[in-house]
Amino acid sequence: MDFRSGPTANNADGNAPAKAERGVSIRWLIGSLALSMLLSSLGTSIANVGLPTLAQVFNASFQLVQWVVLAYLLAITTLIVSVGRLGDMIGRRRLLLSGIMLFTTASIGCSVAPTLAWLIAARALQGLGAAIMMALTMAFVAEAVPKERTGSAMGLLGTMSAIGTAMGPSIGGLLIAGMGWRSLFYINLPLGALAFILAYFYLPADRQNAKAYRSGFDINGTLLLALTLAAYALAVTLGHGSFGLVNLGLLLMAFSIGGVFLLTQSKAESPLIPLAIFRQSTLRAGFIMSALVTTVVMATLVVGPFYLSGALLLDTTHVGLVMSCGPIIAALTGVPAGRLVDRFGAHRMAIAGLVGMAIGTCILPMLPTSFGVPGYIAPLVVITAGYALFQAANNTSVMTHISADQRGVVSGMLNLSRNLGLVTGASVMGAIFALGSSKNDVINAGPDAIATGMRITFAAAAILVFVALAVAATSNGQRNTSEA
């Protein structure tokens, strides 16, 4: 393996010192990818806690300040597939280094923003850098990490994503209290510089992929996909839980442009997303299952705070402590889950993770009634640990069943399916919860109404997990038939 670190390249003669140094280089390689994943997930969560402060500083409404978060998420969602494809063409090392640099530079732009519009624009650029990092980290794992360690590496990436998500609000609160809102973005500067240095010295050199390069870049497809995803993301996020004519119009626009996109992809000489990959049962099932289970995970984040405060009558501090159990468990179980995948196989562990999630979603609405807060935490732990195991297994399975010239775009699509599940879960599961509690204003609903909404929401969540289990079983049967 041709790494940029000098000692590794010079001692590639098979002796013990060379193998030891190569192992060290791989560890630093995985470390650089993990740090890139941490940065992108930290950027997602750290700004949320600063929204009230930003509303005061810029004298703006919540609807306007919300775009500080929304611009970042939209940039990731709309561009993640395209940047993955671009990495396949021009070289993943080159593009990842550019992405880290863009993310870090945009963080400087955020920290010095004189106006809200400036801050929102800088956050969109930061989201583009994050999209590059998210799309290419998994592609690099599939390319540069030995196959017997792929599951562990994928588990580590999942751990770092969970740590970034969990640490964001707490670190952000401390930074705002101590140094003001601009410090929310200062933290990215040393982390970004370290990620760039590690990536520069330890990422493997780009190998010119003649096939991907000759095929060209599908600009029309990129624009159509970006418009489709932007319209969908806005349709399910605008309105603060209500679904009006604007949301309906955006949703119809998303489906219409999406249809045009699929038509152009079927006729394009060098499509952004080769539709033939959906004929591979492993990839098709991986994308579908990823969207389904992340929808369920988001349900715990959206419904949980209302249930804990409204039905179990916890104050804000204790709600935060209970809600932090999920990300903590995800962080603790990510690496062990990856090792289980390496040992017992991706498909078997994906099934085990989904079974765990099914058990957790079925018992979550029932146990708190008898056991209170411990009865809520126990199934939440089961759901989160099951998700960590599924995610490590699914990512490993998808990324090890593709050709080298498709790793970037497939990694982007895998991240896209996850993001679409998150935004769908936030909107659809929230709507089911509000409908189940029979209240337009859930905040004023009584404990019994909230408990009813909780049961209905997680009945729907359990159905989604069982659908994912059926997809997993079906895809394995199709794969076994094709191999026979």
C-alpha positions in Angstrom: 0.0 0.0 0.0 1.5 3.3 -1.1 1.2 5.7 1.8 2.5 9.2 1.9 4.6 8.5 5.0 8.2 8.1 4.0 9.3 5.2 6.3 6.4 3.1 5.2 7.1 3.5 1.5 10.8 3.0 1.8 10.6 -0.3 3.8 8.0 -2.1 1.7 10.2 -5.2 1.4 8.2 -7.5 3.6 10.4 -7.5 6.7 9.1 -7.2 10.3 10.1 -3.5 10.8 8.3 -2.6 7.6 5.2 -4.4 8.7 5.3 -2.7 12.1 5.7 0.7 10.5 2.9 -0.1 8.0 0.6 -1.0 10.9 1.5 2.3 12.6 0.7 4.2 9.3 -2.7 2.4 9.1 -3.5 3.5 12.6 -2.6 7.1 11.8 -4.7 6.8 8.6 -7.7 5.6 10.5 -7.1 8.4 13.0 -7.2 11.0 10.3 -10.4 9.6 8.9 -11.9 9.4 12.4 -11.0 13.0 13.1 -12.6 14.1 9.9 -15.8 12.3 10.8 -15.7 13.9 14.3 -15.4 17.4 12.7 -18.3 16.9 10.4 -20.6 15.6 13.2 -19.5 18.2 15.6 -20.4 20.9 13.1 -23.9 19.5 12.9 -24.7 19.7 16.6 -22.5 22.4 18.1 -24.4 25.3 16.5 -27.8 24.3 17.8 -27.1 25.4 21.4 -26.1 28.8 20.1 -29.3 29.7 18.3 -30.9 31.7 21.2 -27.7 33.7 21.6 -27.5 34.3 17.8 -31.1 35.5 17.8 -30.2 38.1 20.4 -26.9 39.2 18.9 -28.3 39.7 15.3 -31.7 40.8 16.5 -33.3 38.1 14.3 -36.3 35.8 14.6 -35.9 32.1 15.3 -37.1 31.3 11.8 -34.1 33.3 10.4 -31.5 32.0 12.9 -32.6 28.4 12.2 -30.9 28.8 8.8 -27.5 28.7 10.6 -28.3 25.0 11.2 -30.4 24.4 8.1 -27.8 25.8 5.6 -25.2 23.3 7.0 -27.5 20.3 6.7 -28.8 21.3 3.3 -25.3 21.6 1.9 -24.4 18.1 3.2 -27.7 16.5 2.0 -27.7 18.0 -1.5 -24.0 17.6 -2.4 -22.8 14.5 -0.6 -23.4 12.1 -3.6 -21.8 14.6 -6.1 -18.6 15.1 -4.1 -18.3 11.3 -3.7 -18.5 10.9 -7.4 -16.0 13.7 -7.9 -13.6 11.9 -5.5 -13.8 8.8 -7.7 -12.8 10.9 -10.7 -10.1 13.3 -9.5 -8.7 11.4 -6.6 -10.0 11.0 -3.1 -6.9 12.1 -1.2 -6.7 15.4 -3.1 -10.4 16.1 -2.6 -10.5 15.1 1.1 -7.6 17.5 1.8 -9.5 20.2 0.0 -12.6 19.4 2.0 -10.7 19.6 5.3 -9.2 22.9 4.3 -12.6 24.3 3.1 -14.2 23.3 6.4 -11.5 24.9 8.4 -11.4 28.1 6.4 -15.2 28.4 6.5 -15.0 28.0 10.3 -12.9 31.1 10.3 -15.5 32.8 8.2 -18.2 31.8 10.7 -16.2 33.1 13.6 -15.7 36.6 12.2 -19.2 36.9 10.6 -20.4 40.5 11.0 -23.9 39.7 9.8 -26.3 36.8 10.0 -26.3 36.5 6.2 -22.5 36.2 6.3 -22.8 33.5 9.0 -25.4 31.5 7.0 -23.3 31.6 3.8 -20.1 30.5 5.7 -22.1 27.7 7.3 -23.2 26.5 3.8 -19.5 26.4 2.8 -18.7 24.6 6.0 -21.4 22.1 5.1 -19.8 21.5 1.7 -16.5 20.7 3.4 -18.3 18.4 5.8 -20.0 16.6 2.9 -16.6 15.9 1.3 -15.3 14.5 4.6 -18.4 12.4 5.3 -18.5 11.0 1.7 -14.8 10.1 1.4 -14.0 8.7 4.9 -15.8 5.5 4.3 -14.5 5.3 0.8 -11.0 5.5 2.2 -11.7 2.8 4.7 -12.8 0.4 1.9 -9.7 1.3 -0.1 -6.9 1.5 2.3 -7.8 -0.6 5.4 -7.2 -4.4 5.3 -10.4 -6.3 4.8 -10.2 -8.1 8.1 -10.2 -4.7 9.9 -12.8 -3.0 7.9 -15.6 -3.6 10.4 -13.5 -2.2 13.2 -12.7 0.9 11.2 -16.3 1.4 10.3 -17.3 1.0 14.0 -14.7 3.7 14.9 -16.2 6.1 12.4 -19.6 5.5 13.9 -18.2 6.1 17.4 -16.6 9.4 16.3 -19.8 10.5 14.7 -21.7 9.7 17.9 -19.1 11.5 20.1 -19.3 14.6 17.9 -23.1 14.6 18.1 -23.1 14.1 21.8 -20.3 16.5 22.7 -21.6 19.4 20.5 -24.3 20.8 22.8 -22.3 20.5 26.0 -19.0 21.9 24.5 -21.0 24.6 22.8 -22.7 25.7 26.0 -19.4 25.9 27.8 -17.8 27.9 25.0 -20.6 30.4 24.7 -20.6 30.9 28.5 -16.8 31.4 28.6 -15.9 33.1 25.3 -19.0 34.0 23.4 -20.7 32.6 20.4 -17.8 33.1 18.0 -15.9 30.4 20.0 -18.3 27.8 18.7 -16.3 27.9 15.5 -12.8 28.5 16.9 -12.7 24.9 18.1 -12.6 23.7 14.5 -9.4 25.5 13.8 -6.9 23.3 15.8 -8.9 20.2 15.0 -9.0 21.0 11.3 -5.3 21.7 11.2 -4.5 18.4 12.9 -6.9 16.5 10.6 -5.2 18.1 7.5 -1.7 17.2 8.7 -2.6 13.6 9.5 -4.4 13.2 6.2 -1.5 14.8 4.2 1.1 12.4 5.6 -0.9 9.2 6.0 -3.6 9.0 3.3 -2.6 6.7 0.4 -1.6 8.4 -2.8 -4.3 8.8 -5.4 -4.3 6.2 -8.1 -5.5 7.6 -11.4 -8.7 5.8 -12.2 -8.8 6.0 -16.0 -12.3 4.6 -16.2 -13.8 7.1 -13.8 -11.8 10.0 -15.3 -12.8 9.3 -18.9 -16.5 9.0 -18.0 -16.7 12.7 -17.1 -18.7 14.5 -14.5 -22.5 14.7 -14.9 -23.2 18.4 -14.3 -26.9 18.2 -15.3 -27.5 15.2 -13.0 -25.7 17.0 -10.1 -27.9 20.0 -10.4 -31.1 18.0 -10.7 -30.2 15.8 -7.7 -29.3 18.9 -5.6 -32.6 20.5 -6.5 -34.5 17.3 -5.7 -32.9 16.9 -2.3 -33.1 20.6 -1.4 -36.8 20.6 -2.1 -37.4 17.4 -0.1 -35.3 18.6 2.9 -37.1 22.0 2.9 -40.5 20.3 2.6 -40.0 18.2 5.7 -38.2 20.8 7.8 -40.1 24.1 7.2 -43.2 24.9 9.2 -42.1 23.7 12.7 -44.1 20.5 12.5 -47.1 21.8 10.5 -47.6 20.7 6.9 -49.1 23.4 4.7 -49.3 24.4 1.1 -45.7 25.4 0.9 -44.6 22.0 2.2 -46.9 20.2 -0.2 -45.6 22.3 -3.1 -42.0 21.6 -2.2 -42.7 17.9 -1.9 -44.4 17.8 -5.3 -41.4 19.7 -6.7 -39.0 17.2 -5.2 -40.9 14.2 -6.7 -41.2 16.0 -10.1 -37.5 16.9 -10.4 -36.6 13.5 -9.0 -38.4 11.9 -11.8 -36.6 14.1 -14.3 -33.3 13.2 -12.6 -34.0 9.4 -12.9 -34.9 9.9 -16.6 -31.7 11.8 -17.4 -29.6 9.2 -15.5 -31.0 6.4 -17.5 -30.0 8.2 -20.7 -26.8 9.9 -19.7 -23.5 8.7 -21.1 -21.7 9.1 -17.8 -24.5 9.3 -15.1 -23.8 10.7 -11.6 -25.5 7.6 -10.2 -25.3 4.6 -12.4 -28.8 3.1 -12.0 -27.4 -0.3 -12.5 -26.0 -0.3 -9.0 -29.6 -0.6 -7.7 -29.7 -4.1 -9.3 -27.2 -5.2 -6.7 -29.3 -6.5 -3.8 -26.6 -5.8 -1.2 -26.4 -2.1 -2.2 -30.1 -1.6 -2.7 -30.9 -3.2 0.7 -28.2 -1.3 2.4 -29.5 2.1 1.3 -33.1 1.2 2.2 -32.3 -0.2 5.6 -30.1 2.7 6.5 -32.9 5.2 5.7 -35.4 3.1 7.7 -33.4 2.6 10.9 -32.1 6.2 11.1 -35.8 7.3 10.9 -36.4 5.2 14.0 -33.3 6.6 15.8 -34.5 10.2 15.1 -37.8 9.3 16.6 -36.1 8.7 20.0 -34.5 12.2 19.7 -37.7 14.0 18.7 -40.3 12.2 20.9 -38.0 11.5 23.9 -37.8 15.0 25.4 -41.6 15.5 25.2 -42.3 12.1 26.8 -39.7 12.6 29.6 -40.9 16.0 30.5 -44.6 15.6 29.8 -45.3 12.0 30.9 -42.5 11.2 33.4 -42.4 14.9 34.6 -38.6 15.4 34.5 -37.1 18.8 34.6 -34.9 20.1 31.8 -31.6 19.0 33.5 -32.8 15.4 34.0 -34.2 15.3 30.5 -30.8 16.2 29.1 -29.1 13.6 31.3 -31.4 10.8 30.1 -31.2 11.9 26.5 -27.4 11.8 26.6 -27.5 8.1 27.3 -28.2 7.3 23.6 -25.1 9.1 22.2 -22.9 7.8 25.0 -24.0 4.2 24.3 -23.4 4.7 20.6 -19.9 6.0 21.4 -19.1 3.1 23.7 -20.4 0.4 21.4 -19.2 1.5 18.0 -15.7 -0.1 18.1 -16.8 -3.3 19.8 -19.6 -3.6 17.2 -17.0 -3.3 14.4 -15.0 -6.1 15.9 -18.0 -8.3 16.1 -18.6 -7.6 12.4 -15.0 -8.6 11.6 -15.4 -11.8 13.6 -18.9 -13.0 12.8 -19.7 -11.4 9.4 -21.5 -8.3 8.3 -24.9 -9.9 7.4 -25.2 -11.9 10.6 -24.4 -8.8 12.7 -26.8 -6.6 10.7 -29.6 -9.0 11.5 -28.6 -9.1 15.2 -28.5 -5.3 15.3 -32.0 -5.0 13.8 -33.4 -7.6 16.2 -32.0 -5.6 19.0 -33.7 -2.4 17.6 -37.0 -4.3 17.2 -36.9 -5.5 20.8 -36.1 -2.0 22.0 -38.8 -0.2 20.0 -41.4 -2.7 21.1 -40.7 -2.4 24.8 -39.9 1.3 25.0 -43.5 2.5 25.2 -44.3 -0.1 27.9 -41.5 -0.3 30.4 -41.6 3.3 31.6 -45.2 2.8 32.7 -44.1 0.3 35.4 -40.4 1.3 36.0 -40.2 5.0 35.3 -37.0 6.5 34.1 -35.0 3.2 34.3 -37.7 1.6 32.2 -37.1 4.3 29.6 -33.3 4.1 29.7 -33.0 0.3 29.3 -34.8 0.0 26.0 -33.1 3.2 24.7 -29.8 1.5 25.4 -30.9 -1.6 23.5 -32.1 0.5 20.5 -28.8 2.5 20.4 -26.5 -0.5 20.8 -28.5 -2.4 18.1 -28.2 0.6 15.8 -24.4 0.8 16.4 -24.1 -2.8 15.5 -26.3 -2.5 12.4 -24.5 0.6 11.2 -21.0 -1.0 11.4 -22.3 -4.1 9.7 -24.3 -2.3 7.0 -21.5 0.1 6.1 -19.0 -2.8 5.9 -21.3 -4.9 3.7 -22.1 -2.1 1.3 -18.5 -0.7 1.0 -16.9 -4.1 0.4 -19.2 -5.1 -2.4 -18.4 -2.4 -4.9 -15.7 -1.7 -7.4 -12.9 0.8 -6.7 -14.2 3.4 -9.2 -17.6 3.5 -7.4 -16.5 3.8 -3.8 -16.9 7.6 -3.5 -20.4 7.8 -5.0 -21.7 4.7 -3.1 -20.3 6.1 0.2 -22.0 9.4 -0.6 -25.3 7.6 -1.3 -24.9 5.6 2.0 -24.5 8.9 3.9 -27.4 10.4 1.9 -29.7 7.6 2.9 -28.8 8.2 6.5 -29.4 12.0 6.2 -32.8 11.4 4.5 -33.8 9.1 7.3 -32.9 11.7 9.9 -34.8 14.5 8.3 -37.8 12.2 7.6 -37.7 10.9 11.1 -37.7 14.4 12.5 -40.8 15.4 10.5 -42.8 12.3 10.0 -42.3 10.7 13.4 -42.9 14.1 15.0 -46.2 14.4 13.1 -47.2 10.9 14.1 -46.5 11.7 17.8 -48.6 14.9 17.6 -51.4 13.1 15.9 -51.3 10.2 18.4 -51.4 12.6 21.3 -54.5 14.3 19.7 -53.0 17.7 20.3 -51.8 20.3 17.9 -49.7 21.8 20.7 -47.9 18.8 22.3 -46.3 21.0 24.9 -49.7 21.5 26.6 -50.8 17.9 26.3 -51.4 15.8 29.4 -49.3 12.8 30.5 -51.9 10.3 29.3 -52.1 11.9 25.9 -48.3 12.0 25.6 -48.1 8.4 26.6 -50.6 7.5 23.9 -48.7 9.4 21.3 -45.5 7.6 22.4 -47.1 4.2 22.0 -48.4 5.0 18.5 -45.1 6.5 17.4 -43.1 3.5 18.5 -45.6 1.1 17.0 -44.8 2.8 13.7 -41.1 2.7 14.5 -41.3 -1.1 15.2 -43.0 -1.6 11.8 -40.1 0.2 10.1 -37.5 -2.0 11.9 -39.4 -5.2 10.9 -39.5 -3.9 7.3 -35.7 -3.5 7.5 -35.4 -7.0 8.8 -37.5 -8.3 5.9 -35.3 -6.4 3.5 -32.2 -7.9 5.1 -33.5 -11.4 4.8 -34.7 -10.9 1.3 -31.4 -9.4 0.1 -29.4 -12.3 1.7 -31.7 -14.8 -0.1 -31.2 -13.0 -3.4 -27.4 -12.9 -2.9 -27.3 -16.6 -2.0 -29.3 -17.4 -5.2 -27.0 -15.4 -7.4 -23.9 -17.0 -5.9 -25.3 -20.5 -6.3 
